[in-house]
Amino acid sequence: MNALTADEIEAMREAQEDALPDSGTLARATLASDGTGGHTQTWATVATAVACRLGKPDRKALEIANRLGIDVTVTVTMVAETDAHVGDHFTVDSVTYTLTHVAEPESWETARQCLAKE
């Protein structure tokens, strides 16, 4: 199998981005001092205007969710190399989803695939 060139991978990513019609905000839990020696959890925005597509989980997504024992109500496809982590919140059109699975990056990643629950 021949390796793809950087230009070929970039062209594939651009084509994939054209199929991401929505936009979302990615937030991550952080701990902030409560001023009395403890901490409170707050949500810090990691990225805004993240191109994405929401979809119903397909059979493969449901099999992964079942195998991992996680809840899933939606698949989220984001731009390749998006810094997304399990537990992050992703908000699209005022609906917030919690990422329950983030696919491991591939060498030829054209999009970041995630499973989430509302």
FINU-224497 format. One line per 5 residues: for each residue x negated, y negated, z negated of C-alpha. Coordinates in steps of 0.25 Angstrom, whole numbers, plus 5000, padded with zeros to 4 digits. Layout:
// residues N
X,Y,Z ~ ...
This chain:
// residues 118
5000,5000,5000 ~ 4995,4986,5004 ~ 4994,4975,4993 ~ 5002,4963,4996 ~ 4995,4950,4997
4998,4938,4988 ~ 5005,4931,4999 ~ 5014,4943,5002 ~ 5018,4944,4987 ~ 5020,4929,4987
5029,4930,4999 ~ 5037,4941,4992 ~ 5038,4933,4979 ~ 5044,4921,4987 ~ 5054,4930,4994
5058,4935,4981 ~ 5059,4921,4975 ~ 5069,4918,4986 ~ 5078,4928,4981 ~ 5078,4922,4967
5090,4913,4967 ~ 5092,4909,4952 ~ 5083,4902,4942 ~ 5081,4905,4928 ~ 5073,4900,4915
5064,4910,4908 ~ 5063,4908,4893 ~ 5054,4916,4882 ~ 5056,4917,4867 ~ 5046,4910,4859
5044,4909,4844 ~ 5044,4894,4838 ~ 5041,4891,4824 ~ 5053,4888,4816 ~ 5045,4879,4807
5046,4888,4794 ~ 5036,4899,4798 ~ 5045,4907,4807 ~ 5049,4906,4822 ~ 5061,4905,4830
5063,4910,4844 ~ 5065,4900,4855 ~ 5065,4902,4870 ~ 5055,4895,4879 ~ 5056,4893,4893
5046,4900,4901 ~ 5050,4897,4915 ~ 5062,4889,4922 ~ 5067,4890,4936 ~ 5063,4905,4937
5069,4910,4950 ~ 5077,4922,4948 ~ 5088,4931,4952 ~ 5098,4938,4943 ~ 5104,4952,4946
5111,4964,4941 ~ 5102,4975,4936 ~ 5100,4985,4947 ~ 5098,5000,4944 ~ 5083,4999,4942
5085,4987,4932 ~ 5095,4995,4924 ~ 5086,5007,4924 ~ 5074,4999,4919 ~ 5083,4993,4908
5089,5006,4904 ~ 5075,5012,4903 ~ 5070,5000,4895 ~ 5082,4999,4886 ~ 5085,4985,4890
5097,4977,4893 ~ 5099,4971,4907 ~ 5110,4963,4913 ~ 5102,4956,4924 ~ 5090,4957,4933
5082,4945,4934 ~ 5072,4943,4946 ~ 5062,4931,4944 ~ 5051,4926,4952 ~ 5038,4935,4951
5029,4933,4940 ~ 5039,4926,4931 ~ 5034,4926,4917 ~ 5046,4934,4911 ~ 5046,4943,4899
5056,4952,4892 ~ 5064,4944,4882 ~ 5063,4931,4890 ~ 5076,4924,4893 ~ 5080,4920,4908
5091,4910,4910 ~ 5098,4909,4923 ~ 5111,4900,4925 ~ 5112,4898,4910 ~ 5112,4914,4907
5100,4919,4899 ~ 5095,4933,4901 ~ 5085,4940,4893 ~ 5074,4948,4901 ~ 5074,4962,4896
5064,4967,4906 ~ 5054,4961,4915 ~ 5048,4969,4926 ~ 5033,4971,4926 ~ 5026,4962,4936
5021,4969,4949 ~ 5009,4966,4957 ~ 5019,4962,4968 ~ 5029,4956,4960 ~ 5039,4947,4968
5049,4945,4957 ~ 5050,4947,4942 ~ 5061,4957,4938 ~ 5068,4956,4925 ~ 5080,4963,4918
5088,4954,4908 ~ 5100,4953,4900 ~ 5110,4942,4898
